[in-house]
Amino acid sequence: MVREVLRSEHEILSRWSSLDPPLVSVICITYNHEKYIRDAIEGCLIQDTDFPFEVIIHDDASTDGTTAIVRAYAERYPSIIKPIYQTENQYSQGNKPITFWLPRVRGQYIALCEGDDYWHDPSKLQKQVDILETCPEVGLVHGDADRESQVAGQRKGAAHRRAVALHDDSPERLHERIMAGEYIIWTCTICARTELVRRVLDEADWEFTRAGFLMVDTPMWLELSQRCRFRYIDEPLATIRVLAESASKSQDPDRLSRFNRSCREMRGHYLAKFKCSTELRERVLSKYDESMLRIAFRACREDLAAEAILALREVQGRVTCLQRLMAWGSRGGSAYFIARACFAVTHLLQRIRNIPRRVSRVLRRRASSGPTG
């Protein structure tokens, strides 16, 4: 959690070369984040910048104590925090929060941080704006993030380094890797040009306001990757909280399958829109079909397994033996336990086959390090 001593609004404003308009608009979307919203807000307020910023907090009719907490901070920092209070939950009605906060954005740049995540690096915004101000070809800057599990009570640093140096790749390569899920962009680490975001929303209105996709961030990255370069900062700029229940992580197979289905539909739409290769289409869609199959297997849901197998046949033209076994095991009962035993044996055999390779790798490493002592 954020441990910096909070400055007063006067102290924050006194460091800025000017007060208005803000150079950056920070967007915080929150709903029932009573346990976390303080860290999200304070992570914004500890930012040490030489430019003004505003924090637009969209509270989507929270039913816990979130609204009261937001209101208290807004009263303490009226020149910085600009709240939006919904009286009815808009997400449940299919309305995207972006349609409410975007008209209020005044900054030249937009940064995002959802109410259950937070920024732990006080220099996050300054680092990103410095890049955007000096590199006109860059439209989005993002970084790495730490992960904090609310289930296991553990914190993991350096979530991954898969995006390192890819800002030098061609826009086509960047777009392809985002589509395939190989280039991960943590939403709470981004800072982008407002002009580009508005242009994307104007030109791709269907995807963002009427399609019904359960996510907005990935479509935004896909659209922006066609219009500008991205820059990656190889540092953890924020902390992502991994909750027990969220849109993409849940114990409810219906909720999980609904999100997985929406992800597949969204990527299918963009694969067609951007005329991607058949190979990429097969690789991307089969990933979500296999994910649906795993959901079905763990929940013993034969209906979901049948849906996944049908989709795999359509995309790949075939179904592997392991996929058939998983579908069979989704019937439950003894079929489930037999399938699990088969997977365990397969995994063990794979590890045994990999032993010579691992030994060879260790020997090469020792040989290359030379004699010691």
Secondary structure as GFF3:
##gff-version 3
##sequence-region A 1 373
A	DSSP	alpha_helix	9	14	.	.	.	ID=ss1
A	DSSP	beta_strand	24	30	.	.	.	ID=ss2
A	DSSP	alpha_helix	37	45	.	.	.	ID=ss3
A	DSSP	beta_strand	53	59	.	.	.	ID=ss4
A	DSSP	alpha_helix	66	76	.	.	.	ID=ss5
A	DSSP	beta_strand	81	85	.	.	.	ID=ss6
A	DSSP	three_ten_helix	91	93	.	.	.	ID=ss7
A	DSSP	alpha_helix	98	101	.	.	.	ID=ss8
A	DSSP	three_ten_helix	102	104	.	.	.	ID=ss9
A	DSSP	beta_strand	109	112	.	.	.	ID=ss10
A	DSSP	beta_strand	118	119	.	.	.	ID=ss11
A	DSSP	alpha_helix	124	134	.	.	.	ID=ss12
A	DSSP	beta_strand	138	149	.	.	.	ID=ss13
A	DSSP	beta_strand	155	156	.	.	.	ID=ss14
A	DSSP	three_ten_helix	166	168	.	.	.	ID=ss15
A	DSSP	alpha_helix	171	179	.	.	.	ID=ss16
A	DSSP	three_ten_helix	187	189	.	.	.	ID=ss17
A	DSSP	beta_strand	191	193	.	.	.	ID=ss18
A	DSSP	alpha_helix	194	203	.	.	.	ID=ss19
A	DSSP	alpha_helix	205	205	.	.	.	ID=ss20
A	DSSP	pi_helix	206	210	.	.	.	ID=ss21
A	DSSP	alpha_helix	217	224	.	.	.	ID=ss22
A	DSSP	beta_strand	229	242	.	.	.	ID=ss23
A	DSSP	alpha_helix	253	273	.	.	.	ID=ss24
A	DSSP	alpha_helix	278	299	.	.	.	ID=ss25
A	DSSP	alpha_helix	302	316	.	.	.	ID=ss26
A	DSSP	alpha_helix	321	329	.	.	.	ID=ss27
A	DSSP	alpha_helix	333	369	.	.	.	ID=ss28
###
